[in-house]
Amino acid sequence: MSDLVERLCRSLAFHVVESELTLQHAEGDLTDWRNECTSARALIAEAGFDIDVLYPVLDRPTAGEPQ
């Protein structure tokens, strides 16, 4: 069961990081979106995982200029 939880948290970590990257280029009222990202990060921590271990910073994409 813990392998399943870890895989789910890893997937959520990828989603959160990608969403936060997209947020850097989004416009409008983004409060709900930011709150969901914060909640997802808290859920990962509550499950006992470190988001930086699940999705290492060096493996993440960086924000570039929108094309």
PDB file of N, CA, C and O in Angstrom:
ATOM      1  N   MET A   1       0.820  -1.200   0.000  1.00  0.00           N
ATOM      2  CA  MET A   1       0.000   0.000   0.000  1.00  0.00           C
ATOM      3  C   MET A   1       0.869   1.271   0.000  1.00  0.00           C
ATOM      4  O   MET A   1       0.532   2.249  -0.667  1.00  0.00           O
ATOM      5  N   SER A   2       1.976   1.256   0.741  1.00  0.00           N
ATOM      6  CA  SER A   2       2.779   2.478   0.792  1.00  0.00           C
ATOM      7  C   SER A   2       3.426   2.778  -0.556  1.00  0.00           C
ATOM      8  O   SER A   2       3.677   3.941  -0.872  1.00  0.00           O
ATOM      9  N   ASP A   3       3.704   1.734  -1.365  1.00  0.00           N
ATOM     10  CA  ASP A   3       4.226   1.955  -2.707  1.00  0.00           C
ATOM     11  C   ASP A   3       3.200   2.711  -3.559  1.00  0.00           C
ATOM     12  O   ASP A   3       3.557   3.594  -4.340  1.00  0.00           O
ATOM     13  N   LEU A   4       1.949   2.358  -3.400  1.00  0.00           N
ATOM     14  CA  LEU A   4       0.881   3.044  -4.126  1.00  0.00           C
ATOM     15  C   LEU A   4       0.790   4.506  -3.693  1.00  0.00           C
ATOM     16  O   LEU A   4       0.658   5.397  -4.532  1.00  0.00           O
ATOM     17  N   VAL A   5       0.861   4.750  -2.395  1.00  0.00           N
ATOM     18  CA  VAL A   5       0.796   6.123  -1.882  1.00  0.00           C
ATOM     19  C   VAL A   5       1.981   6.929  -2.396  1.00  0.00           C
ATOM     20  O   VAL A   5       1.829   8.090  -2.774  1.00  0.00           O
ATOM     21  N   GLU A   6       3.162   6.314  -2.409  1.00  0.00           N
ATOM     22  CA  GLU A   6       4.336   7.020  -2.913  1.00  0.00           C
ATOM     23  C   GLU A   6       4.184   7.353  -4.398  1.00  0.00           C
ATOM     24  O   GLU A   6       4.512   8.462  -4.820  1.00  0.00           O
ATOM     25  N   ARG A   7       3.699   6.418  -5.175  1.00  0.00           N
ATOM     26  CA  ARG A   7       3.503   6.675  -6.607  1.00  0.00           C
ATOM     27  C   ARG A   7       2.469   7.777  -6.834  1.00  0.00           C
ATOM     28  O   ARG A   7       2.643   8.624  -7.710  1.00  0.00           O
ATOM     29  N   LEU A   8       1.406   7.764  -6.053  1.00  0.00           N
ATOM     30  CA  LEU A   8       0.388   8.811  -6.171  1.00  0.00           C
ATOM     31  C   LEU A   8       0.964  10.171  -5.786  1.00  0.00           C
ATOM     32  O   LEU A   8       0.694  11.171  -6.450  1.00  0.00           O
ATOM     33  N   CYS A   9       1.748  10.210  -4.727  1.00  0.00           N
ATOM     34  CA  CYS A   9       2.356  11.469  -4.300  1.00  0.00           C
ATOM     35  C   CYS A   9       3.378  11.962  -5.324  1.00  0.00           C
ATOM     36  O   CYS A   9       3.503  13.166  -5.549  1.00  0.00           O
ATOM     37  N   ARG A  10       4.100  11.042  -5.937  1.00  0.00           N
ATOM     38  CA  ARG A  10       5.064  11.424  -6.985  1.00  0.00           C
ATOM     39  C   ARG A  10       4.318  12.060  -8.167  1.00  0.00           C
ATOM     40  O   ARG A  10       4.746  13.075  -8.716  1.00  0.00           O
ATOM     41  N   SER A  11       3.222  11.453  -8.535  1.00  0.00           N
ATOM     42  CA  SER A  11       2.411  11.995  -9.620  1.00  0.00           C
ATOM     43  C   SER A  11       1.871  13.371  -9.253  1.00  0.00           C
ATOM     44  O   SER A  11       1.887  14.291 -10.071  1.00  0.00           O
ATOM     45  N   LEU A  12       1.400  13.505  -8.031  1.00  0.00           N
ATOM     46  CA  LEU A  12       0.889  14.798  -7.568  1.00  0.00           C
ATOM     47  C   LEU A  12       2.000  15.837  -7.537  1.00  0.00           C
ATOM     48  O   LEU A  12       1.767  17.000  -7.867  1.00  0.00           O
ATOM     49  N   ALA A  13       3.201  15.435  -7.147  1.00  0.00           N
ATOM     50  CA  ALA A  13       4.338  16.361  -7.115  1.00  0.00           C
ATOM     51  C   ALA A  13       4.628  16.910  -8.508  1.00  0.00           C
ATOM     52  O   ALA A  13       4.844  18.111  -8.671  1.00  0.00           O
ATOM     53  N   PHE A  14       4.635  16.038  -9.510  1.00  0.00           N
ATOM     54  CA  PHE A  14       4.846  16.489 -10.889  1.00  0.00           C
ATOM     55  C   PHE A  14       3.760  17.493 -11.282  1.00  0.00           C
ATOM     56  O   PHE A  14       4.047  18.537 -11.869  1.00  0.00           O
ATOM     57  N   HIS A  15       2.520  17.165 -10.953  1.00  0.00           N
ATOM     58  CA  HIS A  15       1.399  18.025 -11.317  1.00  0.00           C
ATOM     59  C   HIS A  15       1.511  19.394 -10.640  1.00  0.00           C
ATOM     60  O   HIS A  15       1.296  20.425 -11.277  1.00  0.00           O
ATOM     61  N   VAL A  16       1.843  19.398  -9.365  1.00  0.00           N
ATOM     62  CA  VAL A  16       1.961  20.659  -8.623  1.00  0.00           C
ATOM     63  C   VAL A  16       3.060  21.533  -9.225  1.00  0.00           C
ATOM     64  O   VAL A  16       2.850  22.720  -9.477  1.00  0.00           O
ATOM     65  N   VAL A  17       4.215  20.947  -9.449  1.00  0.00           N
ATOM     66  CA  VAL A  17       5.335  21.725  -9.987  1.00  0.00           C
ATOM     67  C   VAL A  17       4.998  22.276 -11.364  1.00  0.00           C
ATOM     68  O   VAL A  17       5.271  23.442 -11.649  1.00  0.00           O
ATOM     69  N   GLU A  18       4.414  21.458 -12.210  1.00  0.00           N
ATOM     70  CA  GLU A  18       4.027  21.919 -13.547  1.00  0.00           C
ATOM     71  C   GLU A  18       2.950  23.010 -13.456  1.00  0.00           C
ATOM     72  O   GLU A  18       2.975  23.972 -14.225  1.00  0.00           O
ATOM     73  N   SER A  19       2.023  22.863 -12.534  1.00  0.00           N
ATOM     74  CA  SER A  19       0.968  23.877 -12.360  1.00  0.00           C
ATOM     75  C   SER A  19       1.557  25.190 -11.875  1.00  0.00           C
ATOM     76  O   SER A  19       1.167  26.258 -12.346  1.00  0.00           O
ATOM     77  N   GLU A  20       2.494  25.119 -10.937  1.00  0.00           N
ATOM     78  CA  GLU A  20       3.125  26.337 -10.442  1.00  0.00           C
ATOM     79  C   GLU A  20       3.938  27.021 -11.541  1.00  0.00           C
ATOM     80  O   GLU A  20       3.998  28.249 -11.593  1.00  0.00           O
ATOM     81  N   LEU A  21       4.547  26.252 -12.396  1.00  0.00           N
ATOM     82  CA  LEU A  21       5.276  26.818 -13.531  1.00  0.00           C
ATOM     83  C   LEU A  21       4.305  27.534 -14.475  1.00  0.00           C
ATOM     84  O   LEU A  21       4.585  28.639 -14.939  1.00  0.00           O
ATOM     85  N   THR A  22       3.189  26.912 -14.747  1.00  0.00           N
ATOM     86  CA  THR A  22       2.170  27.516 -15.604  1.00  0.00           C
ATOM     87  C   THR A  22       1.604  28.784 -14.971  1.00  0.00           C
ATOM     88  O   THR A  22       1.310  29.753 -15.671  1.00  0.00           O
ATOM     89  N   LEU A  23       1.455  28.776 -13.659  1.00  0.00           N
ATOM     90  CA  LEU A  23       0.940  29.951 -12.942  1.00  0.00           C
ATOM     91  C   LEU A  23       1.790  31.196 -13.191  1.00  0.00           C
ATOM     92  O   LEU A  23       1.281  32.316 -13.175  1.00  0.00           O
ATOM     93  N   GLN A  24       3.071  30.995 -13.419  1.00  0.00           N
ATOM     94  CA  GLN A  24       3.963  32.134 -13.648  1.00  0.00           C
ATOM     95  C   GLN A  24       3.587  32.914 -14.906  1.00  0.00           C
ATOM     96  O   GLN A  24       3.959  34.078 -15.059  1.00  0.00           O
ATOM     97  N   HIS A  25       2.846  32.263 -15.804  1.00  0.00           N
ATOM     98  CA  HIS A  25       2.472  32.910 -17.062  1.00  0.00           C
ATOM     99  C   HIS A  25       0.963  33.140 -17.174  1.00  0.00           C
ATOM    100  O   HIS A  25       0.480  33.646 -18.187  1.00  0.00           O
ATOM    101  N   ALA A  26       0.226  32.766 -16.131  1.00  0.00           N
ATOM    102  CA  ALA A  26      -1.235  32.896 -16.166  1.00  0.00           C
ATOM    103  C   ALA A  26      -1.650  34.308 -15.748  1.00  0.00           C
ATOM    104  O   ALA A  26      -0.907  35.034 -15.088  1.00  0.00           O
ATOM    105  N   GLU A  27      -2.853  34.656 -16.156  1.00  0.00           N
ATOM    106  CA  GLU A  27      -3.398  35.978 -15.830  1.00  0.00           C
ATOM    107  C   GLU A  27      -4.755  35.818 -15.180  1.00  0.00           C
ATOM    108  O   GLU A  27      -5.378  34.760 -15.262  1.00  0.00           O
ATOM    109  N   GLY A  28      -5.203  36.870 -14.540  1.00  0.00           N
ATOM    110  CA  GLY A  28      -6.522  36.862 -13.917  1.00  0.00           C
ATOM    111  C   GLY A  28      -6.434  36.495 -12.446  1.00  0.00           C
ATOM    112  O   GLY A  28      -5.357  36.497 -11.849  1.00  0.00           O
ATOM    113  N   ASP A  29      -7.591  36.179 -11.874  1.00  0.00           N
ATOM    114  CA  ASP A  29      -7.660  35.812 -10.470  1.00  0.00           C
ATOM    115  C   ASP A  29      -7.208  34.361 -10.323  1.00  0.00           C
ATOM    116  O   ASP A  29      -7.924  33.433 -10.700  1.00  0.00           O
ATOM    117  N   LEU A  30      -6.041  34.187  -9.782  1.00  0.00           N
ATOM    118  CA  LEU A  30      -5.427  32.865  -9.671  1.00  0.00           C
ATOM    119  C   LEU A  30      -5.451  32.330  -8.237  1.00  0.00           C
ATOM    120  O   LEU A  30      -4.771  31.352  -7.925  1.00  0.00           O
ATOM    121  N   THR A  31      -6.217  32.959  -7.386  1.00  0.00           N
ATOM    122  CA  THR A  31      -6.250  32.601  -5.971  1.00  0.00           C
ATOM    123  C   THR A  31      -6.607  31.137  -5.757  1.00  0.00           C
ATOM    124  O   THR A  31      -5.922  30.439  -5.010  1.00  0.00           O
ATOM    125  N   ASP A  32      -7.660  30.667  -6.395  1.00  0.00           N
ATOM    126  CA  ASP A  32      -8.080  29.271  -6.214  1.00  0.00           C
ATOM    127  C   ASP A  32      -6.997  28.308  -6.698  1.00  0.00           C
ATOM    128  O   ASP A  32      -6.717  27.300  -6.049  1.00  0.00           O
ATOM    129  N   TRP A  33      -6.404  28.621  -7.820  1.00  0.00           N
ATOM    130  CA  TRP A  33      -5.360  27.781  -8.389  1.00  0.00           C
ATOM    131  C   TRP A  33      -4.157  27.702  -7.438  1.00  0.00           C
ATOM    132  O   TRP A  33      -3.624  26.623  -7.182  1.00  0.00           O
ATOM    133  N   ARG A  34      -3.745  28.859  -6.923  1.00  0.00           N
ATOM    134  CA  ARG A  34      -2.627  28.882  -5.970  1.00  0.00           C
ATOM    135  C   ARG A  34      -2.975  28.107  -4.704  1.00  0.00           C
ATOM    136  O   ARG A  34      -2.135  27.384  -4.167  1.00  0.00           O
ATOM    137  N   ASN A  35      -4.198  28.253  -4.229  1.00  0.00           N
ATOM    138  CA  ASN A  35      -4.637  27.529  -3.029  1.00  0.00           C
ATOM    139  C   ASN A  35      -4.617  26.023  -3.249  1.00  0.00           C
ATOM    140  O   ASN A  35      -4.250  25.269  -2.348  1.00  0.00           O
ATOM    141  N   GLU A  36      -5.007  25.581  -4.436  1.00  0.00           N
ATOM    142  CA  GLU A  36      -4.975  24.146  -4.746  1.00  0.00           C
ATOM    143  C   GLU A  36      -3.543  23.622  -4.757  1.00  0.00           C
ATOM    144  O   GLU A  36      -3.282  22.516  -4.283  1.00  0.00           O
ATOM    145  N   CYS A  37      -2.624  24.404  -5.291  1.00  0.00           N
ATOM    146  CA  CYS A  37      -1.213  24.004  -5.291  1.00  0.00           C
ATOM    147  C   CYS A  37      -0.688  23.906  -3.861  1.00  0.00           C
ATOM    148  O   CYS A  37       0.030  22.965  -3.522  1.00  0.00           O
ATOM    149  N   THR A  38      -1.039  24.861  -3.039  1.00  0.00           N
ATOM    150  CA  THR A  38      -0.632  24.843  -1.633  1.00  0.00           C
ATOM    151  C   THR A  38      -1.206  23.627  -0.923  1.00  0.00           C
ATOM    152  O   THR A  38      -0.508  22.966  -0.154  1.00  0.00           O
ATOM    153  N   SER A  39      -2.474  23.332  -1.179  1.00  0.00           N
ATOM    154  CA  SER A  39      -3.119  22.166  -0.571  1.00  0.00           C
ATOM    155  C   SER A  39      -2.462  20.865  -1.021  1.00  0.00           C
ATOM    156  O   SER A  39      -2.287  19.946  -0.222  1.00  0.00           O
ATOM    157  N   ALA A  40      -2.102  20.789  -2.286  1.00  0.00           N
ATOM    158  CA  ALA A  40      -1.454  19.587  -2.806  1.00  0.00           C
ATOM    159  C   ALA A  40      -0.083  19.391  -2.162  1.00  0.00           C
ATOM    160  O   ALA A  40       0.287  18.271  -1.812  1.00  0.00           O
ATOM    161  N   ARG A  41       0.662  20.474  -2.009  1.00  0.00           N
ATOM    162  CA  ARG A  41       1.956  20.377  -1.329  1.00  0.00           C
ATOM    163  C   ARG A  41       1.766  19.895   0.114  1.00  0.00           C
ATOM    164  O   ARG A  41       2.542  19.073   0.600  1.00  0.00           O
ATOM    165  N   ALA A  42       0.744  20.402   0.792  1.00  0.00           N
ATOM    166  CA  ALA A  42       0.472  19.988   2.174  1.00  0.00           C
ATOM    167  C   ALA A  42       0.080  18.518   2.239  1.00  0.00           C
ATOM    168  O   ALA A  42       0.464  17.815   3.174  1.00  0.00           O
ATOM    169  N   LEU A  43      -0.671  18.053   1.267  1.00  0.00           N
ATOM    170  CA  LEU A  43      -1.093  16.650   1.221  1.00  0.00           C
ATOM    171  C   LEU A  43       0.124  15.727   1.044  1.00  0.00           C
ATOM    172  O   LEU A  43       0.208  14.675   1.678  1.00  0.00           O
ATOM    173  N   ILE A  44       1.040  16.122   0.198  1.00  0.00           N
ATOM    174  CA  ILE A  44       2.263  15.339  -0.003  1.00  0.00           C
ATOM    175  C   ILE A  44       3.046  15.259   1.308  1.00  0.00           C
ATOM    176  O   ILE A  44       3.517  14.188   1.690  1.00  0.00           O
ATOM    177  N   ALA A  45       3.181  16.389   1.989  1.00  0.00           N
ATOM    178  CA  ALA A  45       3.891  16.412   3.270  1.00  0.00           C
ATOM    179  C   ALA A  45       3.160  15.582   4.322  1.00  0.00           C
ATOM    180  O   ALA A  45       3.791  14.872   5.106  1.00  0.00           O
ATOM    181  N   GLU A  46       1.848  15.670   4.338  1.00  0.00           N
ATOM    182  CA  GLU A  46       1.049  14.900   5.294  1.00  0.00           C
ATOM    183  C   GLU A  46       1.243  13.392   5.089  1.00  0.00           C
ATOM    184  O   GLU A  46       1.207  12.620   6.048  1.00  0.00           O
ATOM    185  N   ALA A  47       1.446  12.988   3.853  1.00  0.00           N
ATOM    186  CA  ALA A  47       1.673  11.571   3.552  1.00  0.00           C
ATOM    187  C   ALA A  47       3.092  11.142   3.929  1.00  0.00           C
ATOM    188  O   ALA A  47       3.428   9.960   3.866  1.00  0.00           O
ATOM    189  N   GLY A  48       3.921  12.117   4.324  1.00  0.00           N
ATOM    190  CA  GLY A  48       5.263  11.798   4.794  1.00  0.00           C
ATOM    191  C   GLY A  48       6.347  11.882   3.738  1.00  0.00           C
ATOM    192  O   GLY A  48       7.424  11.309   3.903  1.00  0.00           O
ATOM    193  N   PHE A  49       6.071  12.589   2.655  1.00  0.00           N
ATOM    194  CA  PHE A  49       7.040  12.692   1.571  1.00  0.00           C
ATOM    195  C   PHE A  49       7.518  14.128   1.403  1.00  0.00           C
ATOM    196  O   PHE A  49       6.833  15.082   1.772  1.00  0.00           O
ATOM    197  N   ASP A  50       8.699  14.252   0.841  1.00  0.00           N
ATOM    198  CA  ASP A  50       9.297  15.543   0.526  1.00  0.00           C
ATOM    199  C   ASP A  50       9.168  15.744  -0.979  1.00  0.00           C
ATOM    200  O   ASP A  50       9.664  14.933  -1.761  1.00  0.00           O
ATOM    201  N   ILE A  51       8.508  16.816  -1.382  1.00  0.00           N
ATOM    202  CA  ILE A  51       8.273  17.060  -2.803  1.00  0.00           C
ATOM    203  C   ILE A  51       9.587  17.163  -3.573  1.00  0.00           C
ATOM    204  O   ILE A  51       9.650  16.789  -4.744  1.00  0.00           O
ATOM    205  N   ASP A  52      10.642  17.670  -2.921  1.00  0.00           N
ATOM    206  CA  ASP A  52      11.936  17.813  -3.593  1.00  0.00           C
ATOM    207  C   ASP A  52      12.648  16.478  -3.788  1.00  0.00           C
ATOM    208  O   ASP A  52      13.555  16.374  -4.614  1.00  0.00           O
ATOM    209  N   VAL A  53      12.251  15.474  -3.047  1.00  0.00           N
ATOM    210  CA  VAL A  53      12.781  14.126  -3.245  1.00  0.00           C
ATOM    211  C   VAL A  53      11.966  13.417  -4.328  1.00  0.00           C
ATOM    212  O   VAL A  53      12.520  12.719  -5.176  1.00  0.00           O
ATOM    213  N   LEU A  54      10.651  13.604  -4.289  1.00  0.00           N
ATOM    214  CA  LEU A  54       9.781  12.975  -5.282  1.00  0.00           C
ATOM    215  C   LEU A  54      10.038  13.519  -6.686  1.00  0.00           C
ATOM    216  O   LEU A  54      10.003  12.777  -7.668  1.00  0.00           O
ATOM    217  N   TYR A  55      10.293  14.814  -6.764  1.00  0.00           N
ATOM    218  CA  TYR A  55      10.553  15.470  -8.061  1.00  0.00           C
ATOM    219  C   TYR A  55      11.730  16.420  -7.842  1.00  0.00           C
ATOM    220  O   TYR A  55      11.529  17.603  -7.567  1.00  0.00           O
ATOM    221  N   PRO A  56      12.961  15.907  -7.963  1.00  0.00           N
ATOM    222  CA  PRO A  56      14.150  16.712  -7.680  1.00  0.00           C
ATOM    223  C   PRO A  56      14.191  18.008  -8.492  1.00  0.00           C
ATOM    224  O   PRO A  56      13.808  18.046  -9.661  1.00  0.00           O
ATOM    225  N   VAL A  57      14.657  19.040  -7.849  1.00  0.00           N
ATOM    226  CA  VAL A  57      14.713  20.370  -8.458  1.00  0.00           C
ATOM    227  C   VAL A  57      15.507  20.346  -9.765  1.00  0.00           C
ATOM    228  O   VAL A  57      15.120  21.006 -10.729  1.00  0.00           O
ATOM    229  N   LEU A  58      16.592  19.608  -9.812  1.00  0.00           N
ATOM    230  CA  LEU A  58      17.412  19.557 -11.025  1.00  0.00           C
ATOM    231  C   LEU A  58      16.714  18.871 -12.194  1.00  0.00           C
ATOM    232  O   LEU A  58      17.116  19.044 -13.345  1.00  0.00           O
ATOM    233  N   ASP A  59      15.675  18.096 -11.907  1.00  0.00           N
ATOM    234  CA  ASP A  59      14.927  17.401 -12.963  1.00  0.00           C
ATOM    235  C   ASP A  59      13.749  18.227 -13.497  1.00  0.00           C
ATOM    236  O   ASP A  59      13.108  17.853 -14.479  1.00  0.00           O
ATOM    237  N   ARG A  60      13.484  19.336 -12.844  1.00  0.00           N
ATOM    238  CA  ARG A  60      12.306  20.136 -13.199  1.00  0.00           C
ATOM    239  C   ARG A  60      12.586  21.087 -14.357  1.00  0.00           C
ATOM    240  O   ARG A  60      13.711  21.552 -14.539  1.00  0.00           O
ATOM    241  N   PRO A  61      11.547  21.365 -15.132  1.00  0.00           N
ATOM    242  CA  PRO A  61      11.718  22.377 -16.181  1.00  0.00           C
ATOM    243  C   PRO A  61      11.836  23.757 -15.539  1.00  0.00           C
ATOM    244  O   PRO A  61      11.435  23.964 -14.394  1.00  0.00           O
ATOM    245  N   THR A  62      12.381  24.668 -16.283  1.00  0.00           N
ATOM    246  CA  THR A  62      12.480  26.044 -15.797  1.00  0.00           C
ATOM    247  C   THR A  62      11.554  26.910 -16.622  1.00  0.00           C
ATOM    248  O   THR A  62      11.197  26.570 -17.749  1.00  0.00           O
ATOM    249  N   ALA A  63      11.179  28.015 -16.051  1.00  0.00           N
ATOM    250  CA  ALA A  63      10.278  28.948 -16.747  1.00  0.00           C
ATOM    251  C   ALA A  63      11.099  29.745 -17.754  1.00  0.00           C
ATOM    252  O   ALA A  63      12.090  30.387 -17.406  1.00  0.00           O
ATOM    253  N   GLY A  64      10.674  29.689 -18.977  1.00  0.00           N
ATOM    254  CA  GLY A  64      11.304  30.502 -20.012  1.00  0.00           C
ATOM    255  C   GLY A  64      10.319  31.547 -20.476  1.00  0.00           C
ATOM    256  O   GLY A  64       9.197  31.628 -19.976  1.00  0.00           O
ATOM    257  N   GLU A  65      10.726  32.310 -21.391  1.00  0.00           N
ATOM    258  CA  GLU A  65       9.816  33.310 -21.955  1.00  0.00           C
ATOM    259  C   GLU A  65       8.721  32.599 -22.773  1.00  0.00           C
ATOM    260  O   GLU A  65       9.017  31.685 -23.543  1.00  0.00           O
ATOM    261  N   PRO A  66       7.473  33.016 -22.605  1.00  0.00           N
ATOM    262  CA  PRO A  66       6.414  32.411 -23.416  1.00  0.00           C
ATOM    263  C   PRO A  66       6.645  32.694 -24.897  1.00  0.00           C
ATOM    264  O   PRO A  66       7.095  33.778 -25.270  1.00  0.00           O
ATOM    265  N   GLN A  67       6.336  31.719 -25.723  1.00  0.00           N
ATOM    266  CA  GLN A  67       6.546  31.890 -27.160  1.00  0.00           C
ATOM    267  C   GLN A  67       5.282  32.239 -27.870  1.00  0.00           C
ATOM    268  O   GLN A  67       5.287  32.417 -29.088  1.00  0.00           O
TER     269      GLN A  67
END
